[in-house]
Amino acid sequence: MVGFAWGYQMELNAEASSYLEAPRIHEGLHGTYFYIDEVALLLPYRRKGIGKNLVQAITQDKEKGRVLLRTLHKSPMEKLVEGMCGTIVQHISEGRVIMVM
C-alpha cells in the first residue's frame, strides 16, 4: 500500500461547522456533503497522479459541488483540488481552508 483516501457523508449544520472549525459555514452551505477526511501518500509516490486517482475514486459517484474538505492553505492538496475544479469557500484557523468540489 502506498496511500489511502477516506471520507463520509456529513450533514452540514452547526455541529459540523464546529467540528470543521469553520464558524457559520453551515449558514452559506446547506444539506448533505461528502467530506474527504484524509488523503495520504508515501513521499516517493507523490506528484505521480496517485493522489488525484484516490480522490477521484472516492468521489466518482458524488454530485458536483457536494464534496467538502479541509486542508492547509497553499498545500499540495489545495492545488490538487483546485486542479479538479475545487474552490475555497472559507479561510479558517491556523492557515487552513474549507474547499468544495
N, C-alpha and C positions, 0 to 999 in steps of 0.2 A: 504494500500500500504506500502510495506517495502523497496522498492528500485526501481530504473529505470536505463535504459541504452538507449542512443540515439546516432545517428550518421547520416552521409550523404555522398553522392558521392562527390569527390573533384578531380579536375584535378591538378596534381602536376606540378606546374610551378613556376616562380619566385615570383609571388604574393602569392601563397600558402606557399612557403618557408618563406616569410616574416611573414605571419600570424602565422605559426608554430614556429617562432623564431628559425628556423633551416637553417642558411645560406647555400645556394648552395645544399640543399638536392635534389632539382629537377635535378641537374646535374648527380646524381647517380641513382635516381629512376624516372621513366618516366611513363606517362599515367594517367589513372583514378584509384583512390583508394577509398575504403570505409573508411571514417575517423570516428573512435569512438571518439565522442566529450566528452561524460561524462558517467560514471557509478557511481552510488551512492547507498549505503545501510545504513539503520539504524544500529547503532552499535550492538544491540543484535542479528542481523541476519547475521553478518559477519562470515566468516570461516565455513559456513554450505553448501557451494556449490551453493548458490543462485547467487552470482556474476558471476560465471562461466556459469551458466544456462542463465543468462541475456545476456552475451557476445555471447554465442553460438546461442541464439535466434536471435539476430540482425545480426549475420554474417553467418548464416547457408547456405544461397544461394550465398555467396561471394566466389570468386576464391581464392584459397590458395595463399598466398604471396601478395594479393592485399588489405589487411586490414592494416590500418595505425593508430597509436595512439601516443599521447604524454603523458608521465606520469613522476612522480618523480622516480629518480634512487633509487633502493633498497626498493621500496614501495610494499605494498601488491598487487597492480595492476600489477607491473612489474613481480612479482613472479607468479601471476595467468596467465599472458600472456605467460611467459616462459614455464609454465606447459602445455600450449596449443600449443607448438612448435613455439612460437613467439621469435624473436631475436631483440636485439638492433642494430639499423643501424646508429645512431648518438647520441653522447652526446651533449646536448645544455646547455644554460644558467641556472643558479640557480639550479644545480643538477638535471635537467630534461633530459629525453631521448626520442628519437623517436624510436618506435618499429614497426616491420612489422610482420604480422602473416598470 
